[in-house]
Amino acid sequence: MARKNGKDGNGARDDKAEETRSQAPWSDHPPSFAGWARAAIAGSGTAPSLSPHLHLIPPPAAPGIVTVGPGQAFSLAAINPDATGGLDKAEAKAALDAQRARIRALQEKLYAEHRRSLLVVFQAIDTGGKDGTIRNVLEGVNPQGCRVWSFKVPSAEELDQDFLWRYHRRTPGRGLIGVFNRSHYEDVLVVRVKGLVPEETWRERYGLINEFERLLTLSGCVILKFFLHISKDEQKERLEARLADPEKHWKFDPADLVERKSWDAYQTAFDDALTRCSTPYAPWHVVPANRKWARNVMVARTIADTLEAMDPRFPEPRKGLEGITVPD
């Protein structure tokens, strides 16, 4: 019977299989890999799994979120950005508090277990709500176990490398939750709309991105990708709100008005990226994001459900603790 994530066909954790993997001989590795193998085992108790049979099967996203089917053509125009997933605003606060509590508890186990990681990717058009979502959903998460990276215009050093270099070096290590505020998808979005590279270059990048994400998942990193979908009218309201409030002037960039003129071009670029880069191991989740309170709950529940499906466990305690006393 096929096994996934150390579980048997009935979903039960297969501790014997886990033990077997952790004690697996490395005689089949070429000599040059022997030191790496020993270091991996000594450092974490298990060597990283490169077996595609151990991929996490992503759980369904929260109600209201639309998951892009791998290999299926997708259009944002078909998604209602006002959808709330059946929630009303009155119950959203309590629902968000409950999901945040789940995330905090599961993140502690993920950090202690130190075997796998979670990468959460956020993409959206300007004012789409990436910052607010990250701030609200991850409130209270232990900062020792979470890293947030915002990707803006690449530096001179980054431009001297391949386009994925700056993203790969920020992917989360074992036990960590990593968050990308904008991501490697900028290199098939903004560079396409602004004509910064030839078409043949950005078209080739879809396949390279899929292989990059496949590498991460084969190495024990679970990937969650959220596209926060707002309407053009909602973007106008949010830009106007920034202009009307002096305390929000710092958030207003006149360049956003230039980008707004390319709304249709960005929607086309988003459609193509969501269609071409939604895979079984890293599907895209489109979040109706006009209603911030609904958006936050939907994203938080999906993160919590994914962490729960990863089933992180606290390490086994050292033997003999019951006989230890702490001296005065």
N, C-alpha and C positions, 0 to 999 in steps of 0.2 A: 504494500500500500504506500502511495506517495506521501512524503512528509514535507511540511513547510514550516519554517521558523521554529524547528525543534518541537513540533507538535505532531501528534498522530492524526489519522484521518478523522477522528471524532473531535478534534480540537483540543485534546488534553496535552499538556506539556510532556514531552518525552525526555525525562531526565537521563535515561540511559544513553539516548542518542547524543545529548549534550555532553555527557561524560566522555563518550567515545570520541567526539570531535576534539574535545579539549586535550585528550591524551593521544591523538592520532600521530603515528610515526611520520617522520619527514624524510625517510630514506628515498622516497620517490622524487625528491627535489634535487636539482643539480647542486653540486657542492657550493657554488657561489651563493646559493640561497640559504645555506644551512645556518649561518649566523643570524640572518633576518628571521628565520623561523624560530630559533631559540629565543631571540629577543621578544618576539611577539607573544610566545607562550609565557615567558617569564614576566612580561609586563602586564598582562591582562588575564591570564588564566586560560585564554583561548586564542587561537590564531584567527585572523580575519577570514571570514567565509567568502569564497569567490564562486560559490555554487549558485547558478541561476535557480535551482530548485528551492533555495532558501529565501527567495524574495518574499517580502510581506505582501499579501493580497490586500490592497487598500480597502478599508471599510467604506460603506456609502457615506457621502457627504451629508451634512445636516439638511433637513427639509428647507426648501427655498433655493438652495444652491443647485446650479446646473453643471453636471460633469460632462466634459467633452469626450465623446466616444472615440477611442483610438481609430484612426483611419476614416473617420466620418467628417464630411464637410460641415463647417460650423459658421454661423453668422450671429454677431451680437445683436443685430436688428431684431432677431426673433425672441430676445430676452427682455422681459419687463424689469427695468431697474427699480421700480417701486415695490416689487414683491417683498413680502416680509416673512415668508415661510410659515404662515399661519399664526404668527405671534401678534400680540398687540403691545403697545408701548408700556402699558401698566405692568405687565408680567415680565417684560424684557429685563429689567434690572435684577430681579431675583434669579432669573434664568442665567444671566451673565455671571452673577456671583457664584452660582453653583458650578458652572463650567470652569471658571477660573480656579476654584478650589480643587477640581479634578486635575487641572493642568499642573498646579503646584505640587500636589501629592505624587503624581506620576513622574514629574520632572525630577523630583528628589530620588526616586527609584532609578530612573535612567542614569542620573549622575553617579549614583552609588554603584550600579551594575557595571558601568564603564565598558560596555561591549558594542553598543550601536549609537547612532546619532540621528537627529531629526533636522532637516533643512526646510524652512518655511520661506517660500518665495512670494513676494507681493509685487504685482504690476498693476498699473492703472494709468489713465490719462491724468494730466495736471488737475489738482484738487480732488482726485479720486478717493482720497482718504487713507492712504498708506500709513502715514505717521499716526493718525488718530486710531486706526485699527491696532497697530502694534502697541501703542501706549495703553489702550483700554483692555485688550485681550490678555496681554502678558503682565498686567499689574500684579505685583506681589511675587513674581517668579524670582527665585534666588539668582542674583546677577552672576554668581560664580559659575552657574551652569547654563548661561544664556549669553549669546553674543549677537548684536545687531550691527549690520554693515549697510551703509548707504552708498550707492554707487552713482557718482556724478560724472562730469567730464573727466576722461582719463588723463592722468599725469604724463609727463614726458617719459618717465620710466616705464609706465604701463603701455604707452604707445610703441615702445621698443620691443614689446613681447607679442606673443600670439594673443588673439582677442579673448581667449578664455583664461589667460594667466592670472589676471587680477581677481577673478572670481574663484578659481580653484584654490588659491592660497588662503581664501577666507571661508572655505567650507568647514563645517563643524567637526571637531575631533570626537573621539568616543566619549559618550556620556553627556554630550552637549546638545543644546538646541541652538541652531544658527538661524538667523533671520536676515534675508536679503530685502532691503528697501530699494526697489529697482534691482535689476539683476543682469545676467548674461543675455537676457532677451532684448536689452537695449540695442544689442548689436544686430538685431534683425528688425528693429522698430525705428528708433530715431535715426540710425545711419541710413536706413532705407528711405524714410520720408524726406530727409534733408539731402539725400544724394551724396553722402560722404564716402561711399565706396561703390564700385561698379555693381550692377545687378547680379552678375555671375558670382560675385563674392558673397553678398548677403544670402543668395539662394543656397549656396553650398553650406552655409552655416546652420541651416535647419538640421541637416544630418549630423553635423559635428556636435551640436547641442544635444541631440538625442543620445549620441554615443557617450558624451560627457556625463549625462545623467545616468546612463546605464552603468558606467564605471563606478559612479558614486553608490548606486544601489547595490551593485555586486560587492562593494567594499563595506557594506553594513550601514549605509546612510539612507534613511527613508526620506523621500522628498514629497512635500506638499506644496502645490502651486495654486495661488489664488489670484484671479483677475477681478479687481473691484470695478464693477460696471455701473457708471452713472450716465445720466442723460445730458445732452448738450444744454438744456434749460437749467438743469441742476448745477452744472459747472458755472453758468452765468451767475446764478444766485450766489454761489460760494465766492466767486471773484468779487462781486459787488459787496458782499459782507465784509471782505477783507479791506476794501476801500473805505467802507463806512465806519469801521472801528479802528481808531488810532493805535490800539494795542495789537492789532493784527496787521498793521502796515508792513512790519518786518517780513511777513509771509507773502506779501504781494510783489511779484516780479513782472515788470512791463513785458518781458519776453513771453510771459504766459499768453498775452493777447496775440502775439505773433503766432505762437503755436496753435492757438484756437482757430486760426484761419485754415489750419491743416487738419481740422477735425475729421473730415471724410477720409483723407489719406491715412490718418492714424487708425481709423476704424477698419479700413481694408488691411492694413499691416497687422493689426491685432487679430483679425479673423484668420489670416494666413498662419500666424504663429500658433494660435490656439489649435488650428486644424492639423498642422504639420508636426507639432511637438507635443501632442497629447498621446501618451503611450501607456501600455498596461502597467508599467512600473512607476510612471510619473505622470498621471493624468492632470489635465487642467481643470480647476473648479472655478466657475464663473459665479461671482457673488453679486446679487442685486444690491447696490450700495447707495441708492438715493436716501434711504432711511438708515442713519448711522446706528441707531439703537438695535435695529434688526441685523444689520451687517455684522456688528460686533458679536452678537450671540451666535449667528451662523458660523462665523469663523472659529470662535472659541470652542463650540461643540465639536466641530470637525477636527480641530487639533487634539482635543481631549479624547475623542473616539479613536484617533490614529495612535496616540500614545498608549491607550488601553489595548489596542490590537497588537502593539509591539510587545506587550506583556513584560515590562521591565521588572526585575526582581532584586531585592536587597541581597547582597552576597551572604553566603552561609557564615554564621558566626564562628569564631575560633572555638575549638573544642576545649572543654574544661573550664569555661567561664563560671559555671555554677559553683565551683569550688574556690573562687578568688574572693578575697576580702580586701577592701581598700584600707590601708593603715591610717591611723589618726595623724 
